[in-house]
Amino acid sequence: MNESRPSPHAKSLLLAAMSLGYGVVQLDVTIVNTALHSIGTSLGGGVSELQWIVSTYTIAFAALILTAGALGDRIGAKKVFMAGFAIFTTASLACALAPSAVLLIAARAMQGIGAAILVPNSLALLNHAYPDEKERGRAVGIWAAGASLALTAGPLAGGVLIALVGWRSIFLVNLPIGIAGLWLTWRYASETPRSPHHSLDLGGQAAAIGALGCLAGAIIEGGTRGWSNPWVLAGFAAFIVLAAAFVFQERRAKQPMLPLSLFRNRMFALTSAIGLLVNVAFYGLIFVLSLYFQQVNGLSPLATGLAFLPMMGAVLPVNLLAARATERFGAQAIIATGAIMAAVGCMALLGTDRGTSYWSMCVQLVAIGAGLGLLVPPLTSTLLGSVEKKRSGIAAGVLNATRQTGSVLGVALFGAFVARKGAFVFGTRESLIVCAILLLGAAMTIMVGSRNKS
């Protein structure tokens, strides 16, 4: 159905395809955490290997998302989206069949490439299919809600699949989703207009991948090899060089993948920084807690998935309440309140030790999830509202890239805390302290920064 005015039925099925694309990406952000202990037992390796299994996905996702959107503009979003779904689905099969941790890490990197392609191009196809602003707003709301549901369901779905079939099933479940998404897109999506003059910033892209990979690698390996290890020091040095090269390239490029001029807007810069801080805290903590529940307290993958259910389950309903709260109290106050709520939850977990009862942790976990659910919607809308409408696409891409970068750094940093031999519980407490500091820093950033805005 490639007519210029598709029927409501066709548009609904197109929306389903785009929601599957975004949903499967978000599902794989959290579902793997529940399987970490099982993967480590099956394939061998320590905490650093498990960090790489999580981080290679998010490194590729964060580093490539802006270029993937530009590629869709250049040759057509439908063609690129379908290629992304094919890459993601094939990589999922490779993950399920991986005979070693090294090959699983490589397959996860391919999954991340597919994820980076899917997210911006799914949104571009929705914008093309729904020219009416009100209809488009509803469609994007459904698209985002489906992804939030997948993100929330990830730990529990992973626990159930591992209990019934084994850890490889968490990747196999992506195959029917990918096949359905590909068919629906081929059948119901119409191609977007092409902009062949839109050049790709390949120099900036290479520098971004290198810088983020070197930084994550140095932090991950620093936790096991020691911070004075020559390879670790070389990684940090390479990051500094590549980060400087990236900034230089973005300043001189005619069509940069990351327009640095966006950061001259105070509110855009503030909300981007908060997105980074919040994701460092939240996703780093999920990684550590997944290992704590299984390796320290001996919970099964299913029990671990259930343990995360109150925390993750609090995100979606609070997301829905956040809009009304923002209308009444203002975005800055709600962002700060959510960050403080999550910080208090982290501080209240500092007494966590070996054998700590899950029920003594449950309320704190709910507070962390609810805090995240409260701050993300106003954070997103504030960032998008800080730029001209014609730049909203690149602004959304920057927010996605920034938050995924935070996820990479959180897993790398907190994983380094717990990777030291015999120091897992102490490292967990260090992670909670850093989480609280980052979240309180986010609250202070939005409150002080917004008062001083020009």
LUMVOVEX-828904 format. One line per field, with one value per residue (C-alpha): residue number from 1; x, y, z. Coordinates in steps of 0.02 Angstrom, whole numbers, plus 50000, padded with zeros to 5 digits. Layout:
num	NUM; ... $
east	X; ... $
north	Y; ... $
up	Z; ... $
END
This chain:
num	1; 2; 3; 4; 5; 6; 7; 8; 9; 10; 11; 12; 13; 14; 15; 16; 17; 18; 19; 20; 21; 22; 23; 24; 25; 26; 27; 28; 29; 30; 31; 32; 33; 34; 35; 36; 37; 38; 39; 40; 41; 42; 43; 44; 45; 46; 47; 48; 49; 50; 51; 52; 53; 54; 55; 56; 57; 58; 59; 60; 61; 62; 63; 64; 65; 66; 67; 68; 69; 70; 71; 72; 73; 74; 75; 76; 77; 78; 79; 80; 81; 82; 83; 84; 85; 86; 87; 88; 89; 90; 91; 92; 93; 94; 95; 96; 97; 98; 99; 100; 101; 102; 103; 104; 105; 106; 107; 108; 109; 110; 111; 112; 113; 114; 115; 116; 117; 118; 119; 120; 121; 122; 123; 124; 125; 126; 127; 128; 129; 130; 131; 132; 133; 134; 135; 136; 137; 138; 139; 140; 141; 142; 143; 144; 145; 146; 147; 148; 149; 150; 151; 152; 153; 154; 155; 156; 157; 158; 159; 160; 161; 162; 163; 164; 165; 166; 167; 168; 169; 170; 171; 172; 173; 174; 175; 176; 177; 178; 179; 180; 181; 182; 183; 184; 185; 186; 187; 188; 189; 190; 191; 192; 193; 194; 195; 196; 197; 198; 199; 200; 201; 202; 203; 204; 205; 206; 207; 208; 209; 210; 211; 212; 213; 214; 215; 216; 217; 218; 219; 220; 221; 222; 223; 224; 225; 226; 227; 228; 229; 230; 231; 232; 233; 234; 235; 236; 237; 238; 239; 240; 241; 242; 243; 244; 245; 246; 247; 248; 249; 250; 251; 252; 253; 254; 255; 256; 257; 258; 259; 260; 261; 262; 263; 264; 265; 266; 267; 268; 269; 270; 271; 272; 273; 274; 275; 276; 277; 278; 279; 280; 281; 282; 283; 284; 285; 286; 287; 288; 289; 290; 291; 292; 293; 294; 295; 296; 297; 298; 299; 300; 301; 302; 303; 304; 305; 306; 307; 308; 309; 310; 311; 312; 313; 314; 315; 316; 317; 318; 319; 320; 321; 322; 323; 324; 325; 326; 327; 328; 329; 330; 331; 332; 333; 334; 335; 336; 337; 338; 339; 340; 341; 342; 343; 344; 345; 346; 347; 348; 349; 350; 351; 352; 353; 354; 355; 356; 357; 358; 359; 360; 361; 362; 363; 364; 365; 366; 367; 368; 369; 370; 371; 372; 373; 374; 375; 376; 377; 378; 379; 380; 381; 382; 383; 384; 385; 386; 387; 388; 389; 390; 391; 392; 393; 394; 395; 396; 397; 398; 399; 400; 401; 402; 403; 404; 405; 406; 407; 408; 409; 410; 411; 412; 413; 414; 415; 416; 417; 418; 419; 420; 421; 422; 423; 424; 425; 426; 427; 428; 429; 430; 431; 432; 433; 434; 435; 436; 437; 438; 439; 440; 441; 442; 443; 444; 445; 446; 447; 448; 449; 450; 451; 452; 453; 454 $
east	50000; 50115; 49987; 50012; 49859; 49859; 49700; 49681; 49705; 49869; 49929; 49890; 49992; 50134; 50127; 50136; 50293; 50377; 50330; 50404; 50565; 50583; 50515; 50638; 50782; 50725; 50689; 50871; 50932; 50865; 50827; 51011; 51044; 50940; 51043; 51216; 51249; 51187; 51293; 51447; 51420; 51394; 51530; 51653; 51736; 51722; 51634; 51732; 51670; 51492; 51517; 51573; 51420; 51309; 51417; 51459; 51273; 51254; 51420; 51365; 51190; 51250; 51388; 51292; 51116; 51146; 51229; 51092; 50960; 51060; 51079; 50889; 50870; 50996; 50933; 50759; 50703; 50605; 50755; 50870; 50744; 50720; 50909; 50920; 50787; 50876; 51043; 50965; 50873; 51025; 51135; 51008; 51023; 51213; 51200; 51093; 51217; 51377; 51495; 51607; 51600; 51707; 51587; 51438; 51517; 51545; 51364; 51303; 51398; 51304; 51141; 51187; 51216; 51043; 50967; 51048; 50971; 50797; 50760; 50780; 50712; 50556; 50517; 50551; 50429; 50296; 50319; 50297; 50144; 50053; 50057; 49919; 49999; 49868; 49869; 50058; 50064; 49952; 50053; 50218; 50141; 50094; 50267; 50351; 50233; 50267; 50453; 50430; 50329; 50465; 50599; 50496; 50457; 50638; 50700; 50543; 50532; 50715; 50691; 50543; 50630; 50790; 50691; 50593; 50720; 50890; 50984; 50998; 50809; 50818; 50897; 50792; 50633; 50689; 50675; 50484; 50478; 50604; 50517; 50348; 50422; 50508; 50351; 50239; 50363; 50382; 50194; 50130; 50267; 50295; 50469; 50514; 50582; 50769; 50897; 51049; 51137; 51136; 51317; 51375; 51503; 51612; 51761; 51656; 51574; 51741; 51805; 51644; 51652; 51837; 51820; 51672; 51746; 51915; 51836; 51722; 51863; 51983; 51855; 51802; 51980; 52037; 51924; 52011; 52188; 52215; 52209; 52398; 52402; 52486; 52341; 52216; 52318; 52335; 52146; 52117; 52249; 52169; 52000; 52069; 52148; 51993; 51873; 51977; 51977; 51788; 51760; 51880; 51791; 51618; 51673; 51740; 51613; 51483; 51351; 51413; 51333; 51324; 51297; 51391; 51291; 51144; 51238; 51242; 51061; 51073; 50918; 50971; 51142; 51067; 50941; 51072; 51189; 51049; 51004; 51186; 51196; 51030; 51073; 51245; 51158; 51008; 51081; 51244; 51141; 51033; 51191; 51261; 51095; 51072; 51238; 51204; 51037; 51110; 51294; 51282; 51106; 51088; 50923; 50876; 50856; 50666; 50673; 50789; 50665; 50527; 50640; 50655; 50468; 50416; 50560; 50533; 50344; 50341; 50414; 50267; 50122; 50227; 50271; 50085; 50065; 50217; 50127; 49993; 50120; 50225; 50076; 50044; 50218; 50331; 50456; 50609; 50526; 50466; 50637; 50720; 50589; 50611; 50801; 50793; 50667; 50782; 50934; 50845; 50803; 50988; 51044; 50914; 50995; 51168; 51141; 51129; 51239; 51252; 51088; 50989; 50804; 50729; 50576; 50685; 50745; 50580; 50516; 50685; 50687; 50512; 50569; 50714; 50601; 50466; 50595; 50656; 50478; 50438; 50586; 50605; 50446; 50475; 50661; 50623; 50490; 50600; 50746; 50637; 50554; 50723; 50760; 50671; 50544; 50647; 50790; 50683; 50741; 50926; 50886; 50795; 50943; 51064; 50960; 50956; 51143; 51180; 51073; 51146; 51320; 51270; 51217; 51387; 51481; 51369; 51396; 51583; 51606; 51495; 51556; 51733; 51680; 51617; 51749; 51883; 51910; 51811; 51741; 51571; 51464; 51580; 51577; 51387; 51384; 51508; 51391; 51243; 51340; 51393; 51214; 51148; 51281; 51244; 51056; 51072; 51190; 51056; 50927; 51045; 51091; 50912; 50861; 51014; 51040; 50860; 50862; 51014; 50952; 50968 $
north	50000; 50137; 50267; 50447; 50437; 50268; 50205; 50215; 50025; 50038; 50181; 50078; 49932; 50051; 50117; 49938; 49908; 50067; 50023; 49848; 49929; 50047; 49921; 49783; 49907; 49957; 49776; 49731; 49875; 49789; 49606; 49558; 49614; 49471; 49346; 49408; 49276; 49136; 49199; 49211; 49034; 48966; 49057; 49099; 49266; 49391; 49555; 49645; 49523; 49549; 49737; 49722; 49616; 49758; 49904; 49858; 49867; 50041; 50106; 50067; 50131; 50296; 50330; 50291; 50357; 50531; 50468; 50337; 50474; 50573; 50417; 50396; 50577; 50546; 50383; 50359; 50311; 50155; 50076; 50115; 50060; 49891; 49870; 49910; 49781; 49650; 49687; 49684; 49520; 49433; 49494; 49428; 49255; 49270; 49316; 49162; 49048; 49127; 48991; 49113; 49279; 49363; 49315; 49366; 49537; 49556; 49507; 49630; 49768; 49723; 49729; 49904; 49958; 49893; 49982; 50148; 50133; 50085; 50225; 50385; 50309; 50240; 50416; 50486; 50361; 50408; 50593; 50554; 50444; 50564; 50740; 50801; 50868; 50801; 50627; 50627; 50673; 50526; 50407; 50462; 50442; 50261; 50231; 50297; 50207; 50040; 50067; 50112; 49953; 49849; 49931; 49895; 49715; 49673; 49604; 49500; 49435; 49388; 49296; 49197; 49150; 49097; 48990; 48904; 48889; 48961; 49124; 49106; 49125; 49310; 49340; 49215; 49307; 49450; 49343; 49339; 49523; 49565; 49463; 49541; 49716; 49691; 49626; 49763; 49898; 49827; 49812; 49973; 50105; 50228; 50295; 50467; 50604; 50589; 50727; 50670; 50835; 50786; 50733; 50610; 50667; 50512; 50594; 50646; 50474; 50383; 50498; 50476; 50285; 50285; 50410; 50324; 50150; 50201; 50287; 50140; 50016; 50110; 50118; 49935; 49868; 49988; 49897; 49731; 49774; 49925; 50110; 50123; 49983; 50046; 49987; 50077; 50238; 50222; 50205; 50367; 50456; 50394; 50456; 50631; 50637; 50568; 50681; 50833; 50771; 50751; 50930; 50997; 50900; 50956; 51138; 51132; 51014; 51093; 50968; 50902; 50747; 50846; 51033; 51111; 51271; 51182; 51188; 51378; 51367; 51355; 51248; 51126; 51107; 51085; 50952; 50857; 50855; 50795; 50655; 50599; 50604; 50515; 50372; 50348; 50326; 50222; 50097; 50078; 50034; 49908; 49819; 49809; 49758; 49620; 49544; 49577; 49485; 49333; 49321; 49385; 49340; 49185; 49231; 49139; 49238; 49226; 49289; 49429; 49480; 49483; 49584; 49720; 49722; 49851; 49966; 49956; 49944; 50114; 50201; 50192; 50248; 50392; 50439; 50465; 50570; 50678; 50780; 50843; 50876; 50976; 51083; 51124; 51146; 51176; 51064; 51117; 51079; 50907; 50860; 50910; 50818; 50658; 50665; 50697; 50555; 50434; 50498; 50470; 50293; 50261; 50330; 50224; 50068; 50102; 49972; 49835; 49685; 49499; 49417; 49580; 49540; 49594; 49662; 49784; 49853; 49856; 50029; 50108; 50024; 50089; 50265; 50254; 50194; 50323; 50462; 50414; 50401; 50574; 50667; 50593; 50663; 50845; 50827; 50771; 50903; 51041; 50992; 50984; 51148; 51235; 51225; 51277; 51150; 51117; 51057; 50946; 50788; 50820; 50878; 50713; 50619; 50713; 50671; 50487; 50486; 50576; 50459; 50304; 50372; 50388; 50205; 50153; 50254; 50195; 50010; 50039; 50142; 50044; 49880; 49936; 49966; 49788; 49700; 49707; 49538; 49514; 49691; 49667; 49729; 49877; 49916; 49910; 50040; 50148; 50137; 50192; 50341; 50396; 50371; 50486; 50618; 50616; 50628; 50770; 50853; 50837; 50917; 51061; 51084; 51110; 51221; 51335; 51333; 51377; 51525; 51597; 51569; 51714 $
up	50000; 49940; 49892; 49941; 50056; 50142; 50225; 50415; 50420; 50325; 50436; 50591; 50526; 50481; 50659; 50721; 50617; 50681; 50860; 50838; 50776; 50923; 51047; 51004; 51022; 51197; 51245; 51211; 51320; 51477; 51437; 51429; 51609; 51678; 51578; 51629; 51763; 51649; 51503; 51614; 51679; 51503; 51407; 51545; 51583; 51723; 51753; 51616; 51482; 51543; 51536; 51355; 51312; 51374; 51318; 51138; 51098; 51174; 51105; 50927; 50963; 51038; 50912; 50753; 50785; 50715; 50555; 50532; 50532; 50403; 50296; 50295; 50238; 50099; 50021; 50096; 50271; 50217; 50131; 50277; 50410; 50326; 50314; 50500; 50544; 50439; 50524; 50697; 50665; 50588; 50731; 50857; 50779; 50787; 50973; 51006; 50917; 50987; 51051; 51148; 51240; 51105; 50965; 51071; 51099; 50911; 50874; 51006; 50915; 50755; 50852; 50909; 50728; 50683; 50834; 50786; 50612; 50674; 50797; 50694; 50534; 50620; 50677; 50503; 50426; 50554; 50517; 50332; 50356; 50474; 50398; 50515; 50674; 50794; 50716; 50714; 50898; 50943; 50834; 50911; 51085; 51046; 50970; 51128; 51247; 51162; 51184; 51368; 51392; 51308; 51416; 51572; 51522; 51478; 51645; 51678; 51499; 51508; 51673; 51607; 51443; 51532; 51657; 51518; 51377; 51423; 51397; 51208; 51194; 51241; 51071; 50973; 51026; 50913; 50756; 50739; 50789; 50652; 50518; 50561; 50563; 50395; 50310; 50380; 50328; 50152; 50133; 50211; 50218; 50078; 50044; 50112; 49998; 49969; 49999; 49900; 49940; 50125; 50154; 50286; 50414; 50405; 50489; 50638; 50642; 50650; 50787; 50888; 50882; 50926; 51069; 51151; 51128; 51201; 51351; 51390; 51363; 51477; 51618; 51598; 51592; 51729; 51850; 51821; 51761; 51873; 51833; 51807; 51678; 51517; 51407; 51518; 51516; 51326; 51313; 51409; 51305; 51143; 51205; 51235; 51061; 50974; 51071; 51021; 50840; 50847; 50910; 50777; 50641; 50697; 50696; 50519; 50436; 50322; 50380; 50549; 50626; 50790; 50762; 50908; 50886; 50970; 51135; 51132; 51187; 51377; 51401; 51265; 51344; 51519; 51469; 51366; 51516; 51630; 51508; 51516; 51707; 51734; 51616; 51693; 51859; 51807; 51684; 51780; 51934; 51839; 51781; 51959; 52039; 51909; 51962; 52147; 52145; 52057; 52106; 52285; 52341; 52231; 52146; 51987; 51824; 51843; 52023; 51966; 51831; 51961; 52077; 51945; 51908; 52041; 51992; 51804; 51823; 51910; 51757; 51636; 51749; 51818; 51637; 51609; 51767; 51727; 51593; 51713; 51849; 51726; 51675; 51856; 51929; 51779; 51691; 51791; 51959; 51900; 51827; 51991; 52096; 51996; 52010; 52199; 52223; 52133; 52231; 52397; 52341; 52305; 52473; 52563; 52486; 52560; 52697; 52564; 52608; 52571; 52612; 52625; 52608; 52442; 52532; 52629; 52460; 52365; 52414; 52373; 52201; 52165; 52213; 52090; 51949; 51987; 51992; 51819; 51754; 51822; 51747; 51572; 51487; 51541; 51505; 51327; 51294; 51367; 51256; 51099; 51145; 51160; 50973; 50814; 50749; 50593; 50705; 50817; 50727; 50757; 50935; 50972; 50897; 51009; 51163; 51115; 51082; 51245; 51349; 51268; 51299; 51482; 51481; 51412; 51543; 51685; 51647; 51624; 51783; 51902; 51831; 51871; 52052; 52075; 51968; 52103; 52183; 52344; 52340; 52258; 52403; 52434; 52248; 52249; 52388; 52292; 52141; 52247; 52315; 52141; 52080; 52216; 52179; 51992; 52019; 52145; 52022; 51887; 52003; 52045; 51861; 51805; 51950; 51951; 51763; 51721; 51840; 51753; 51575; 51458 $
END
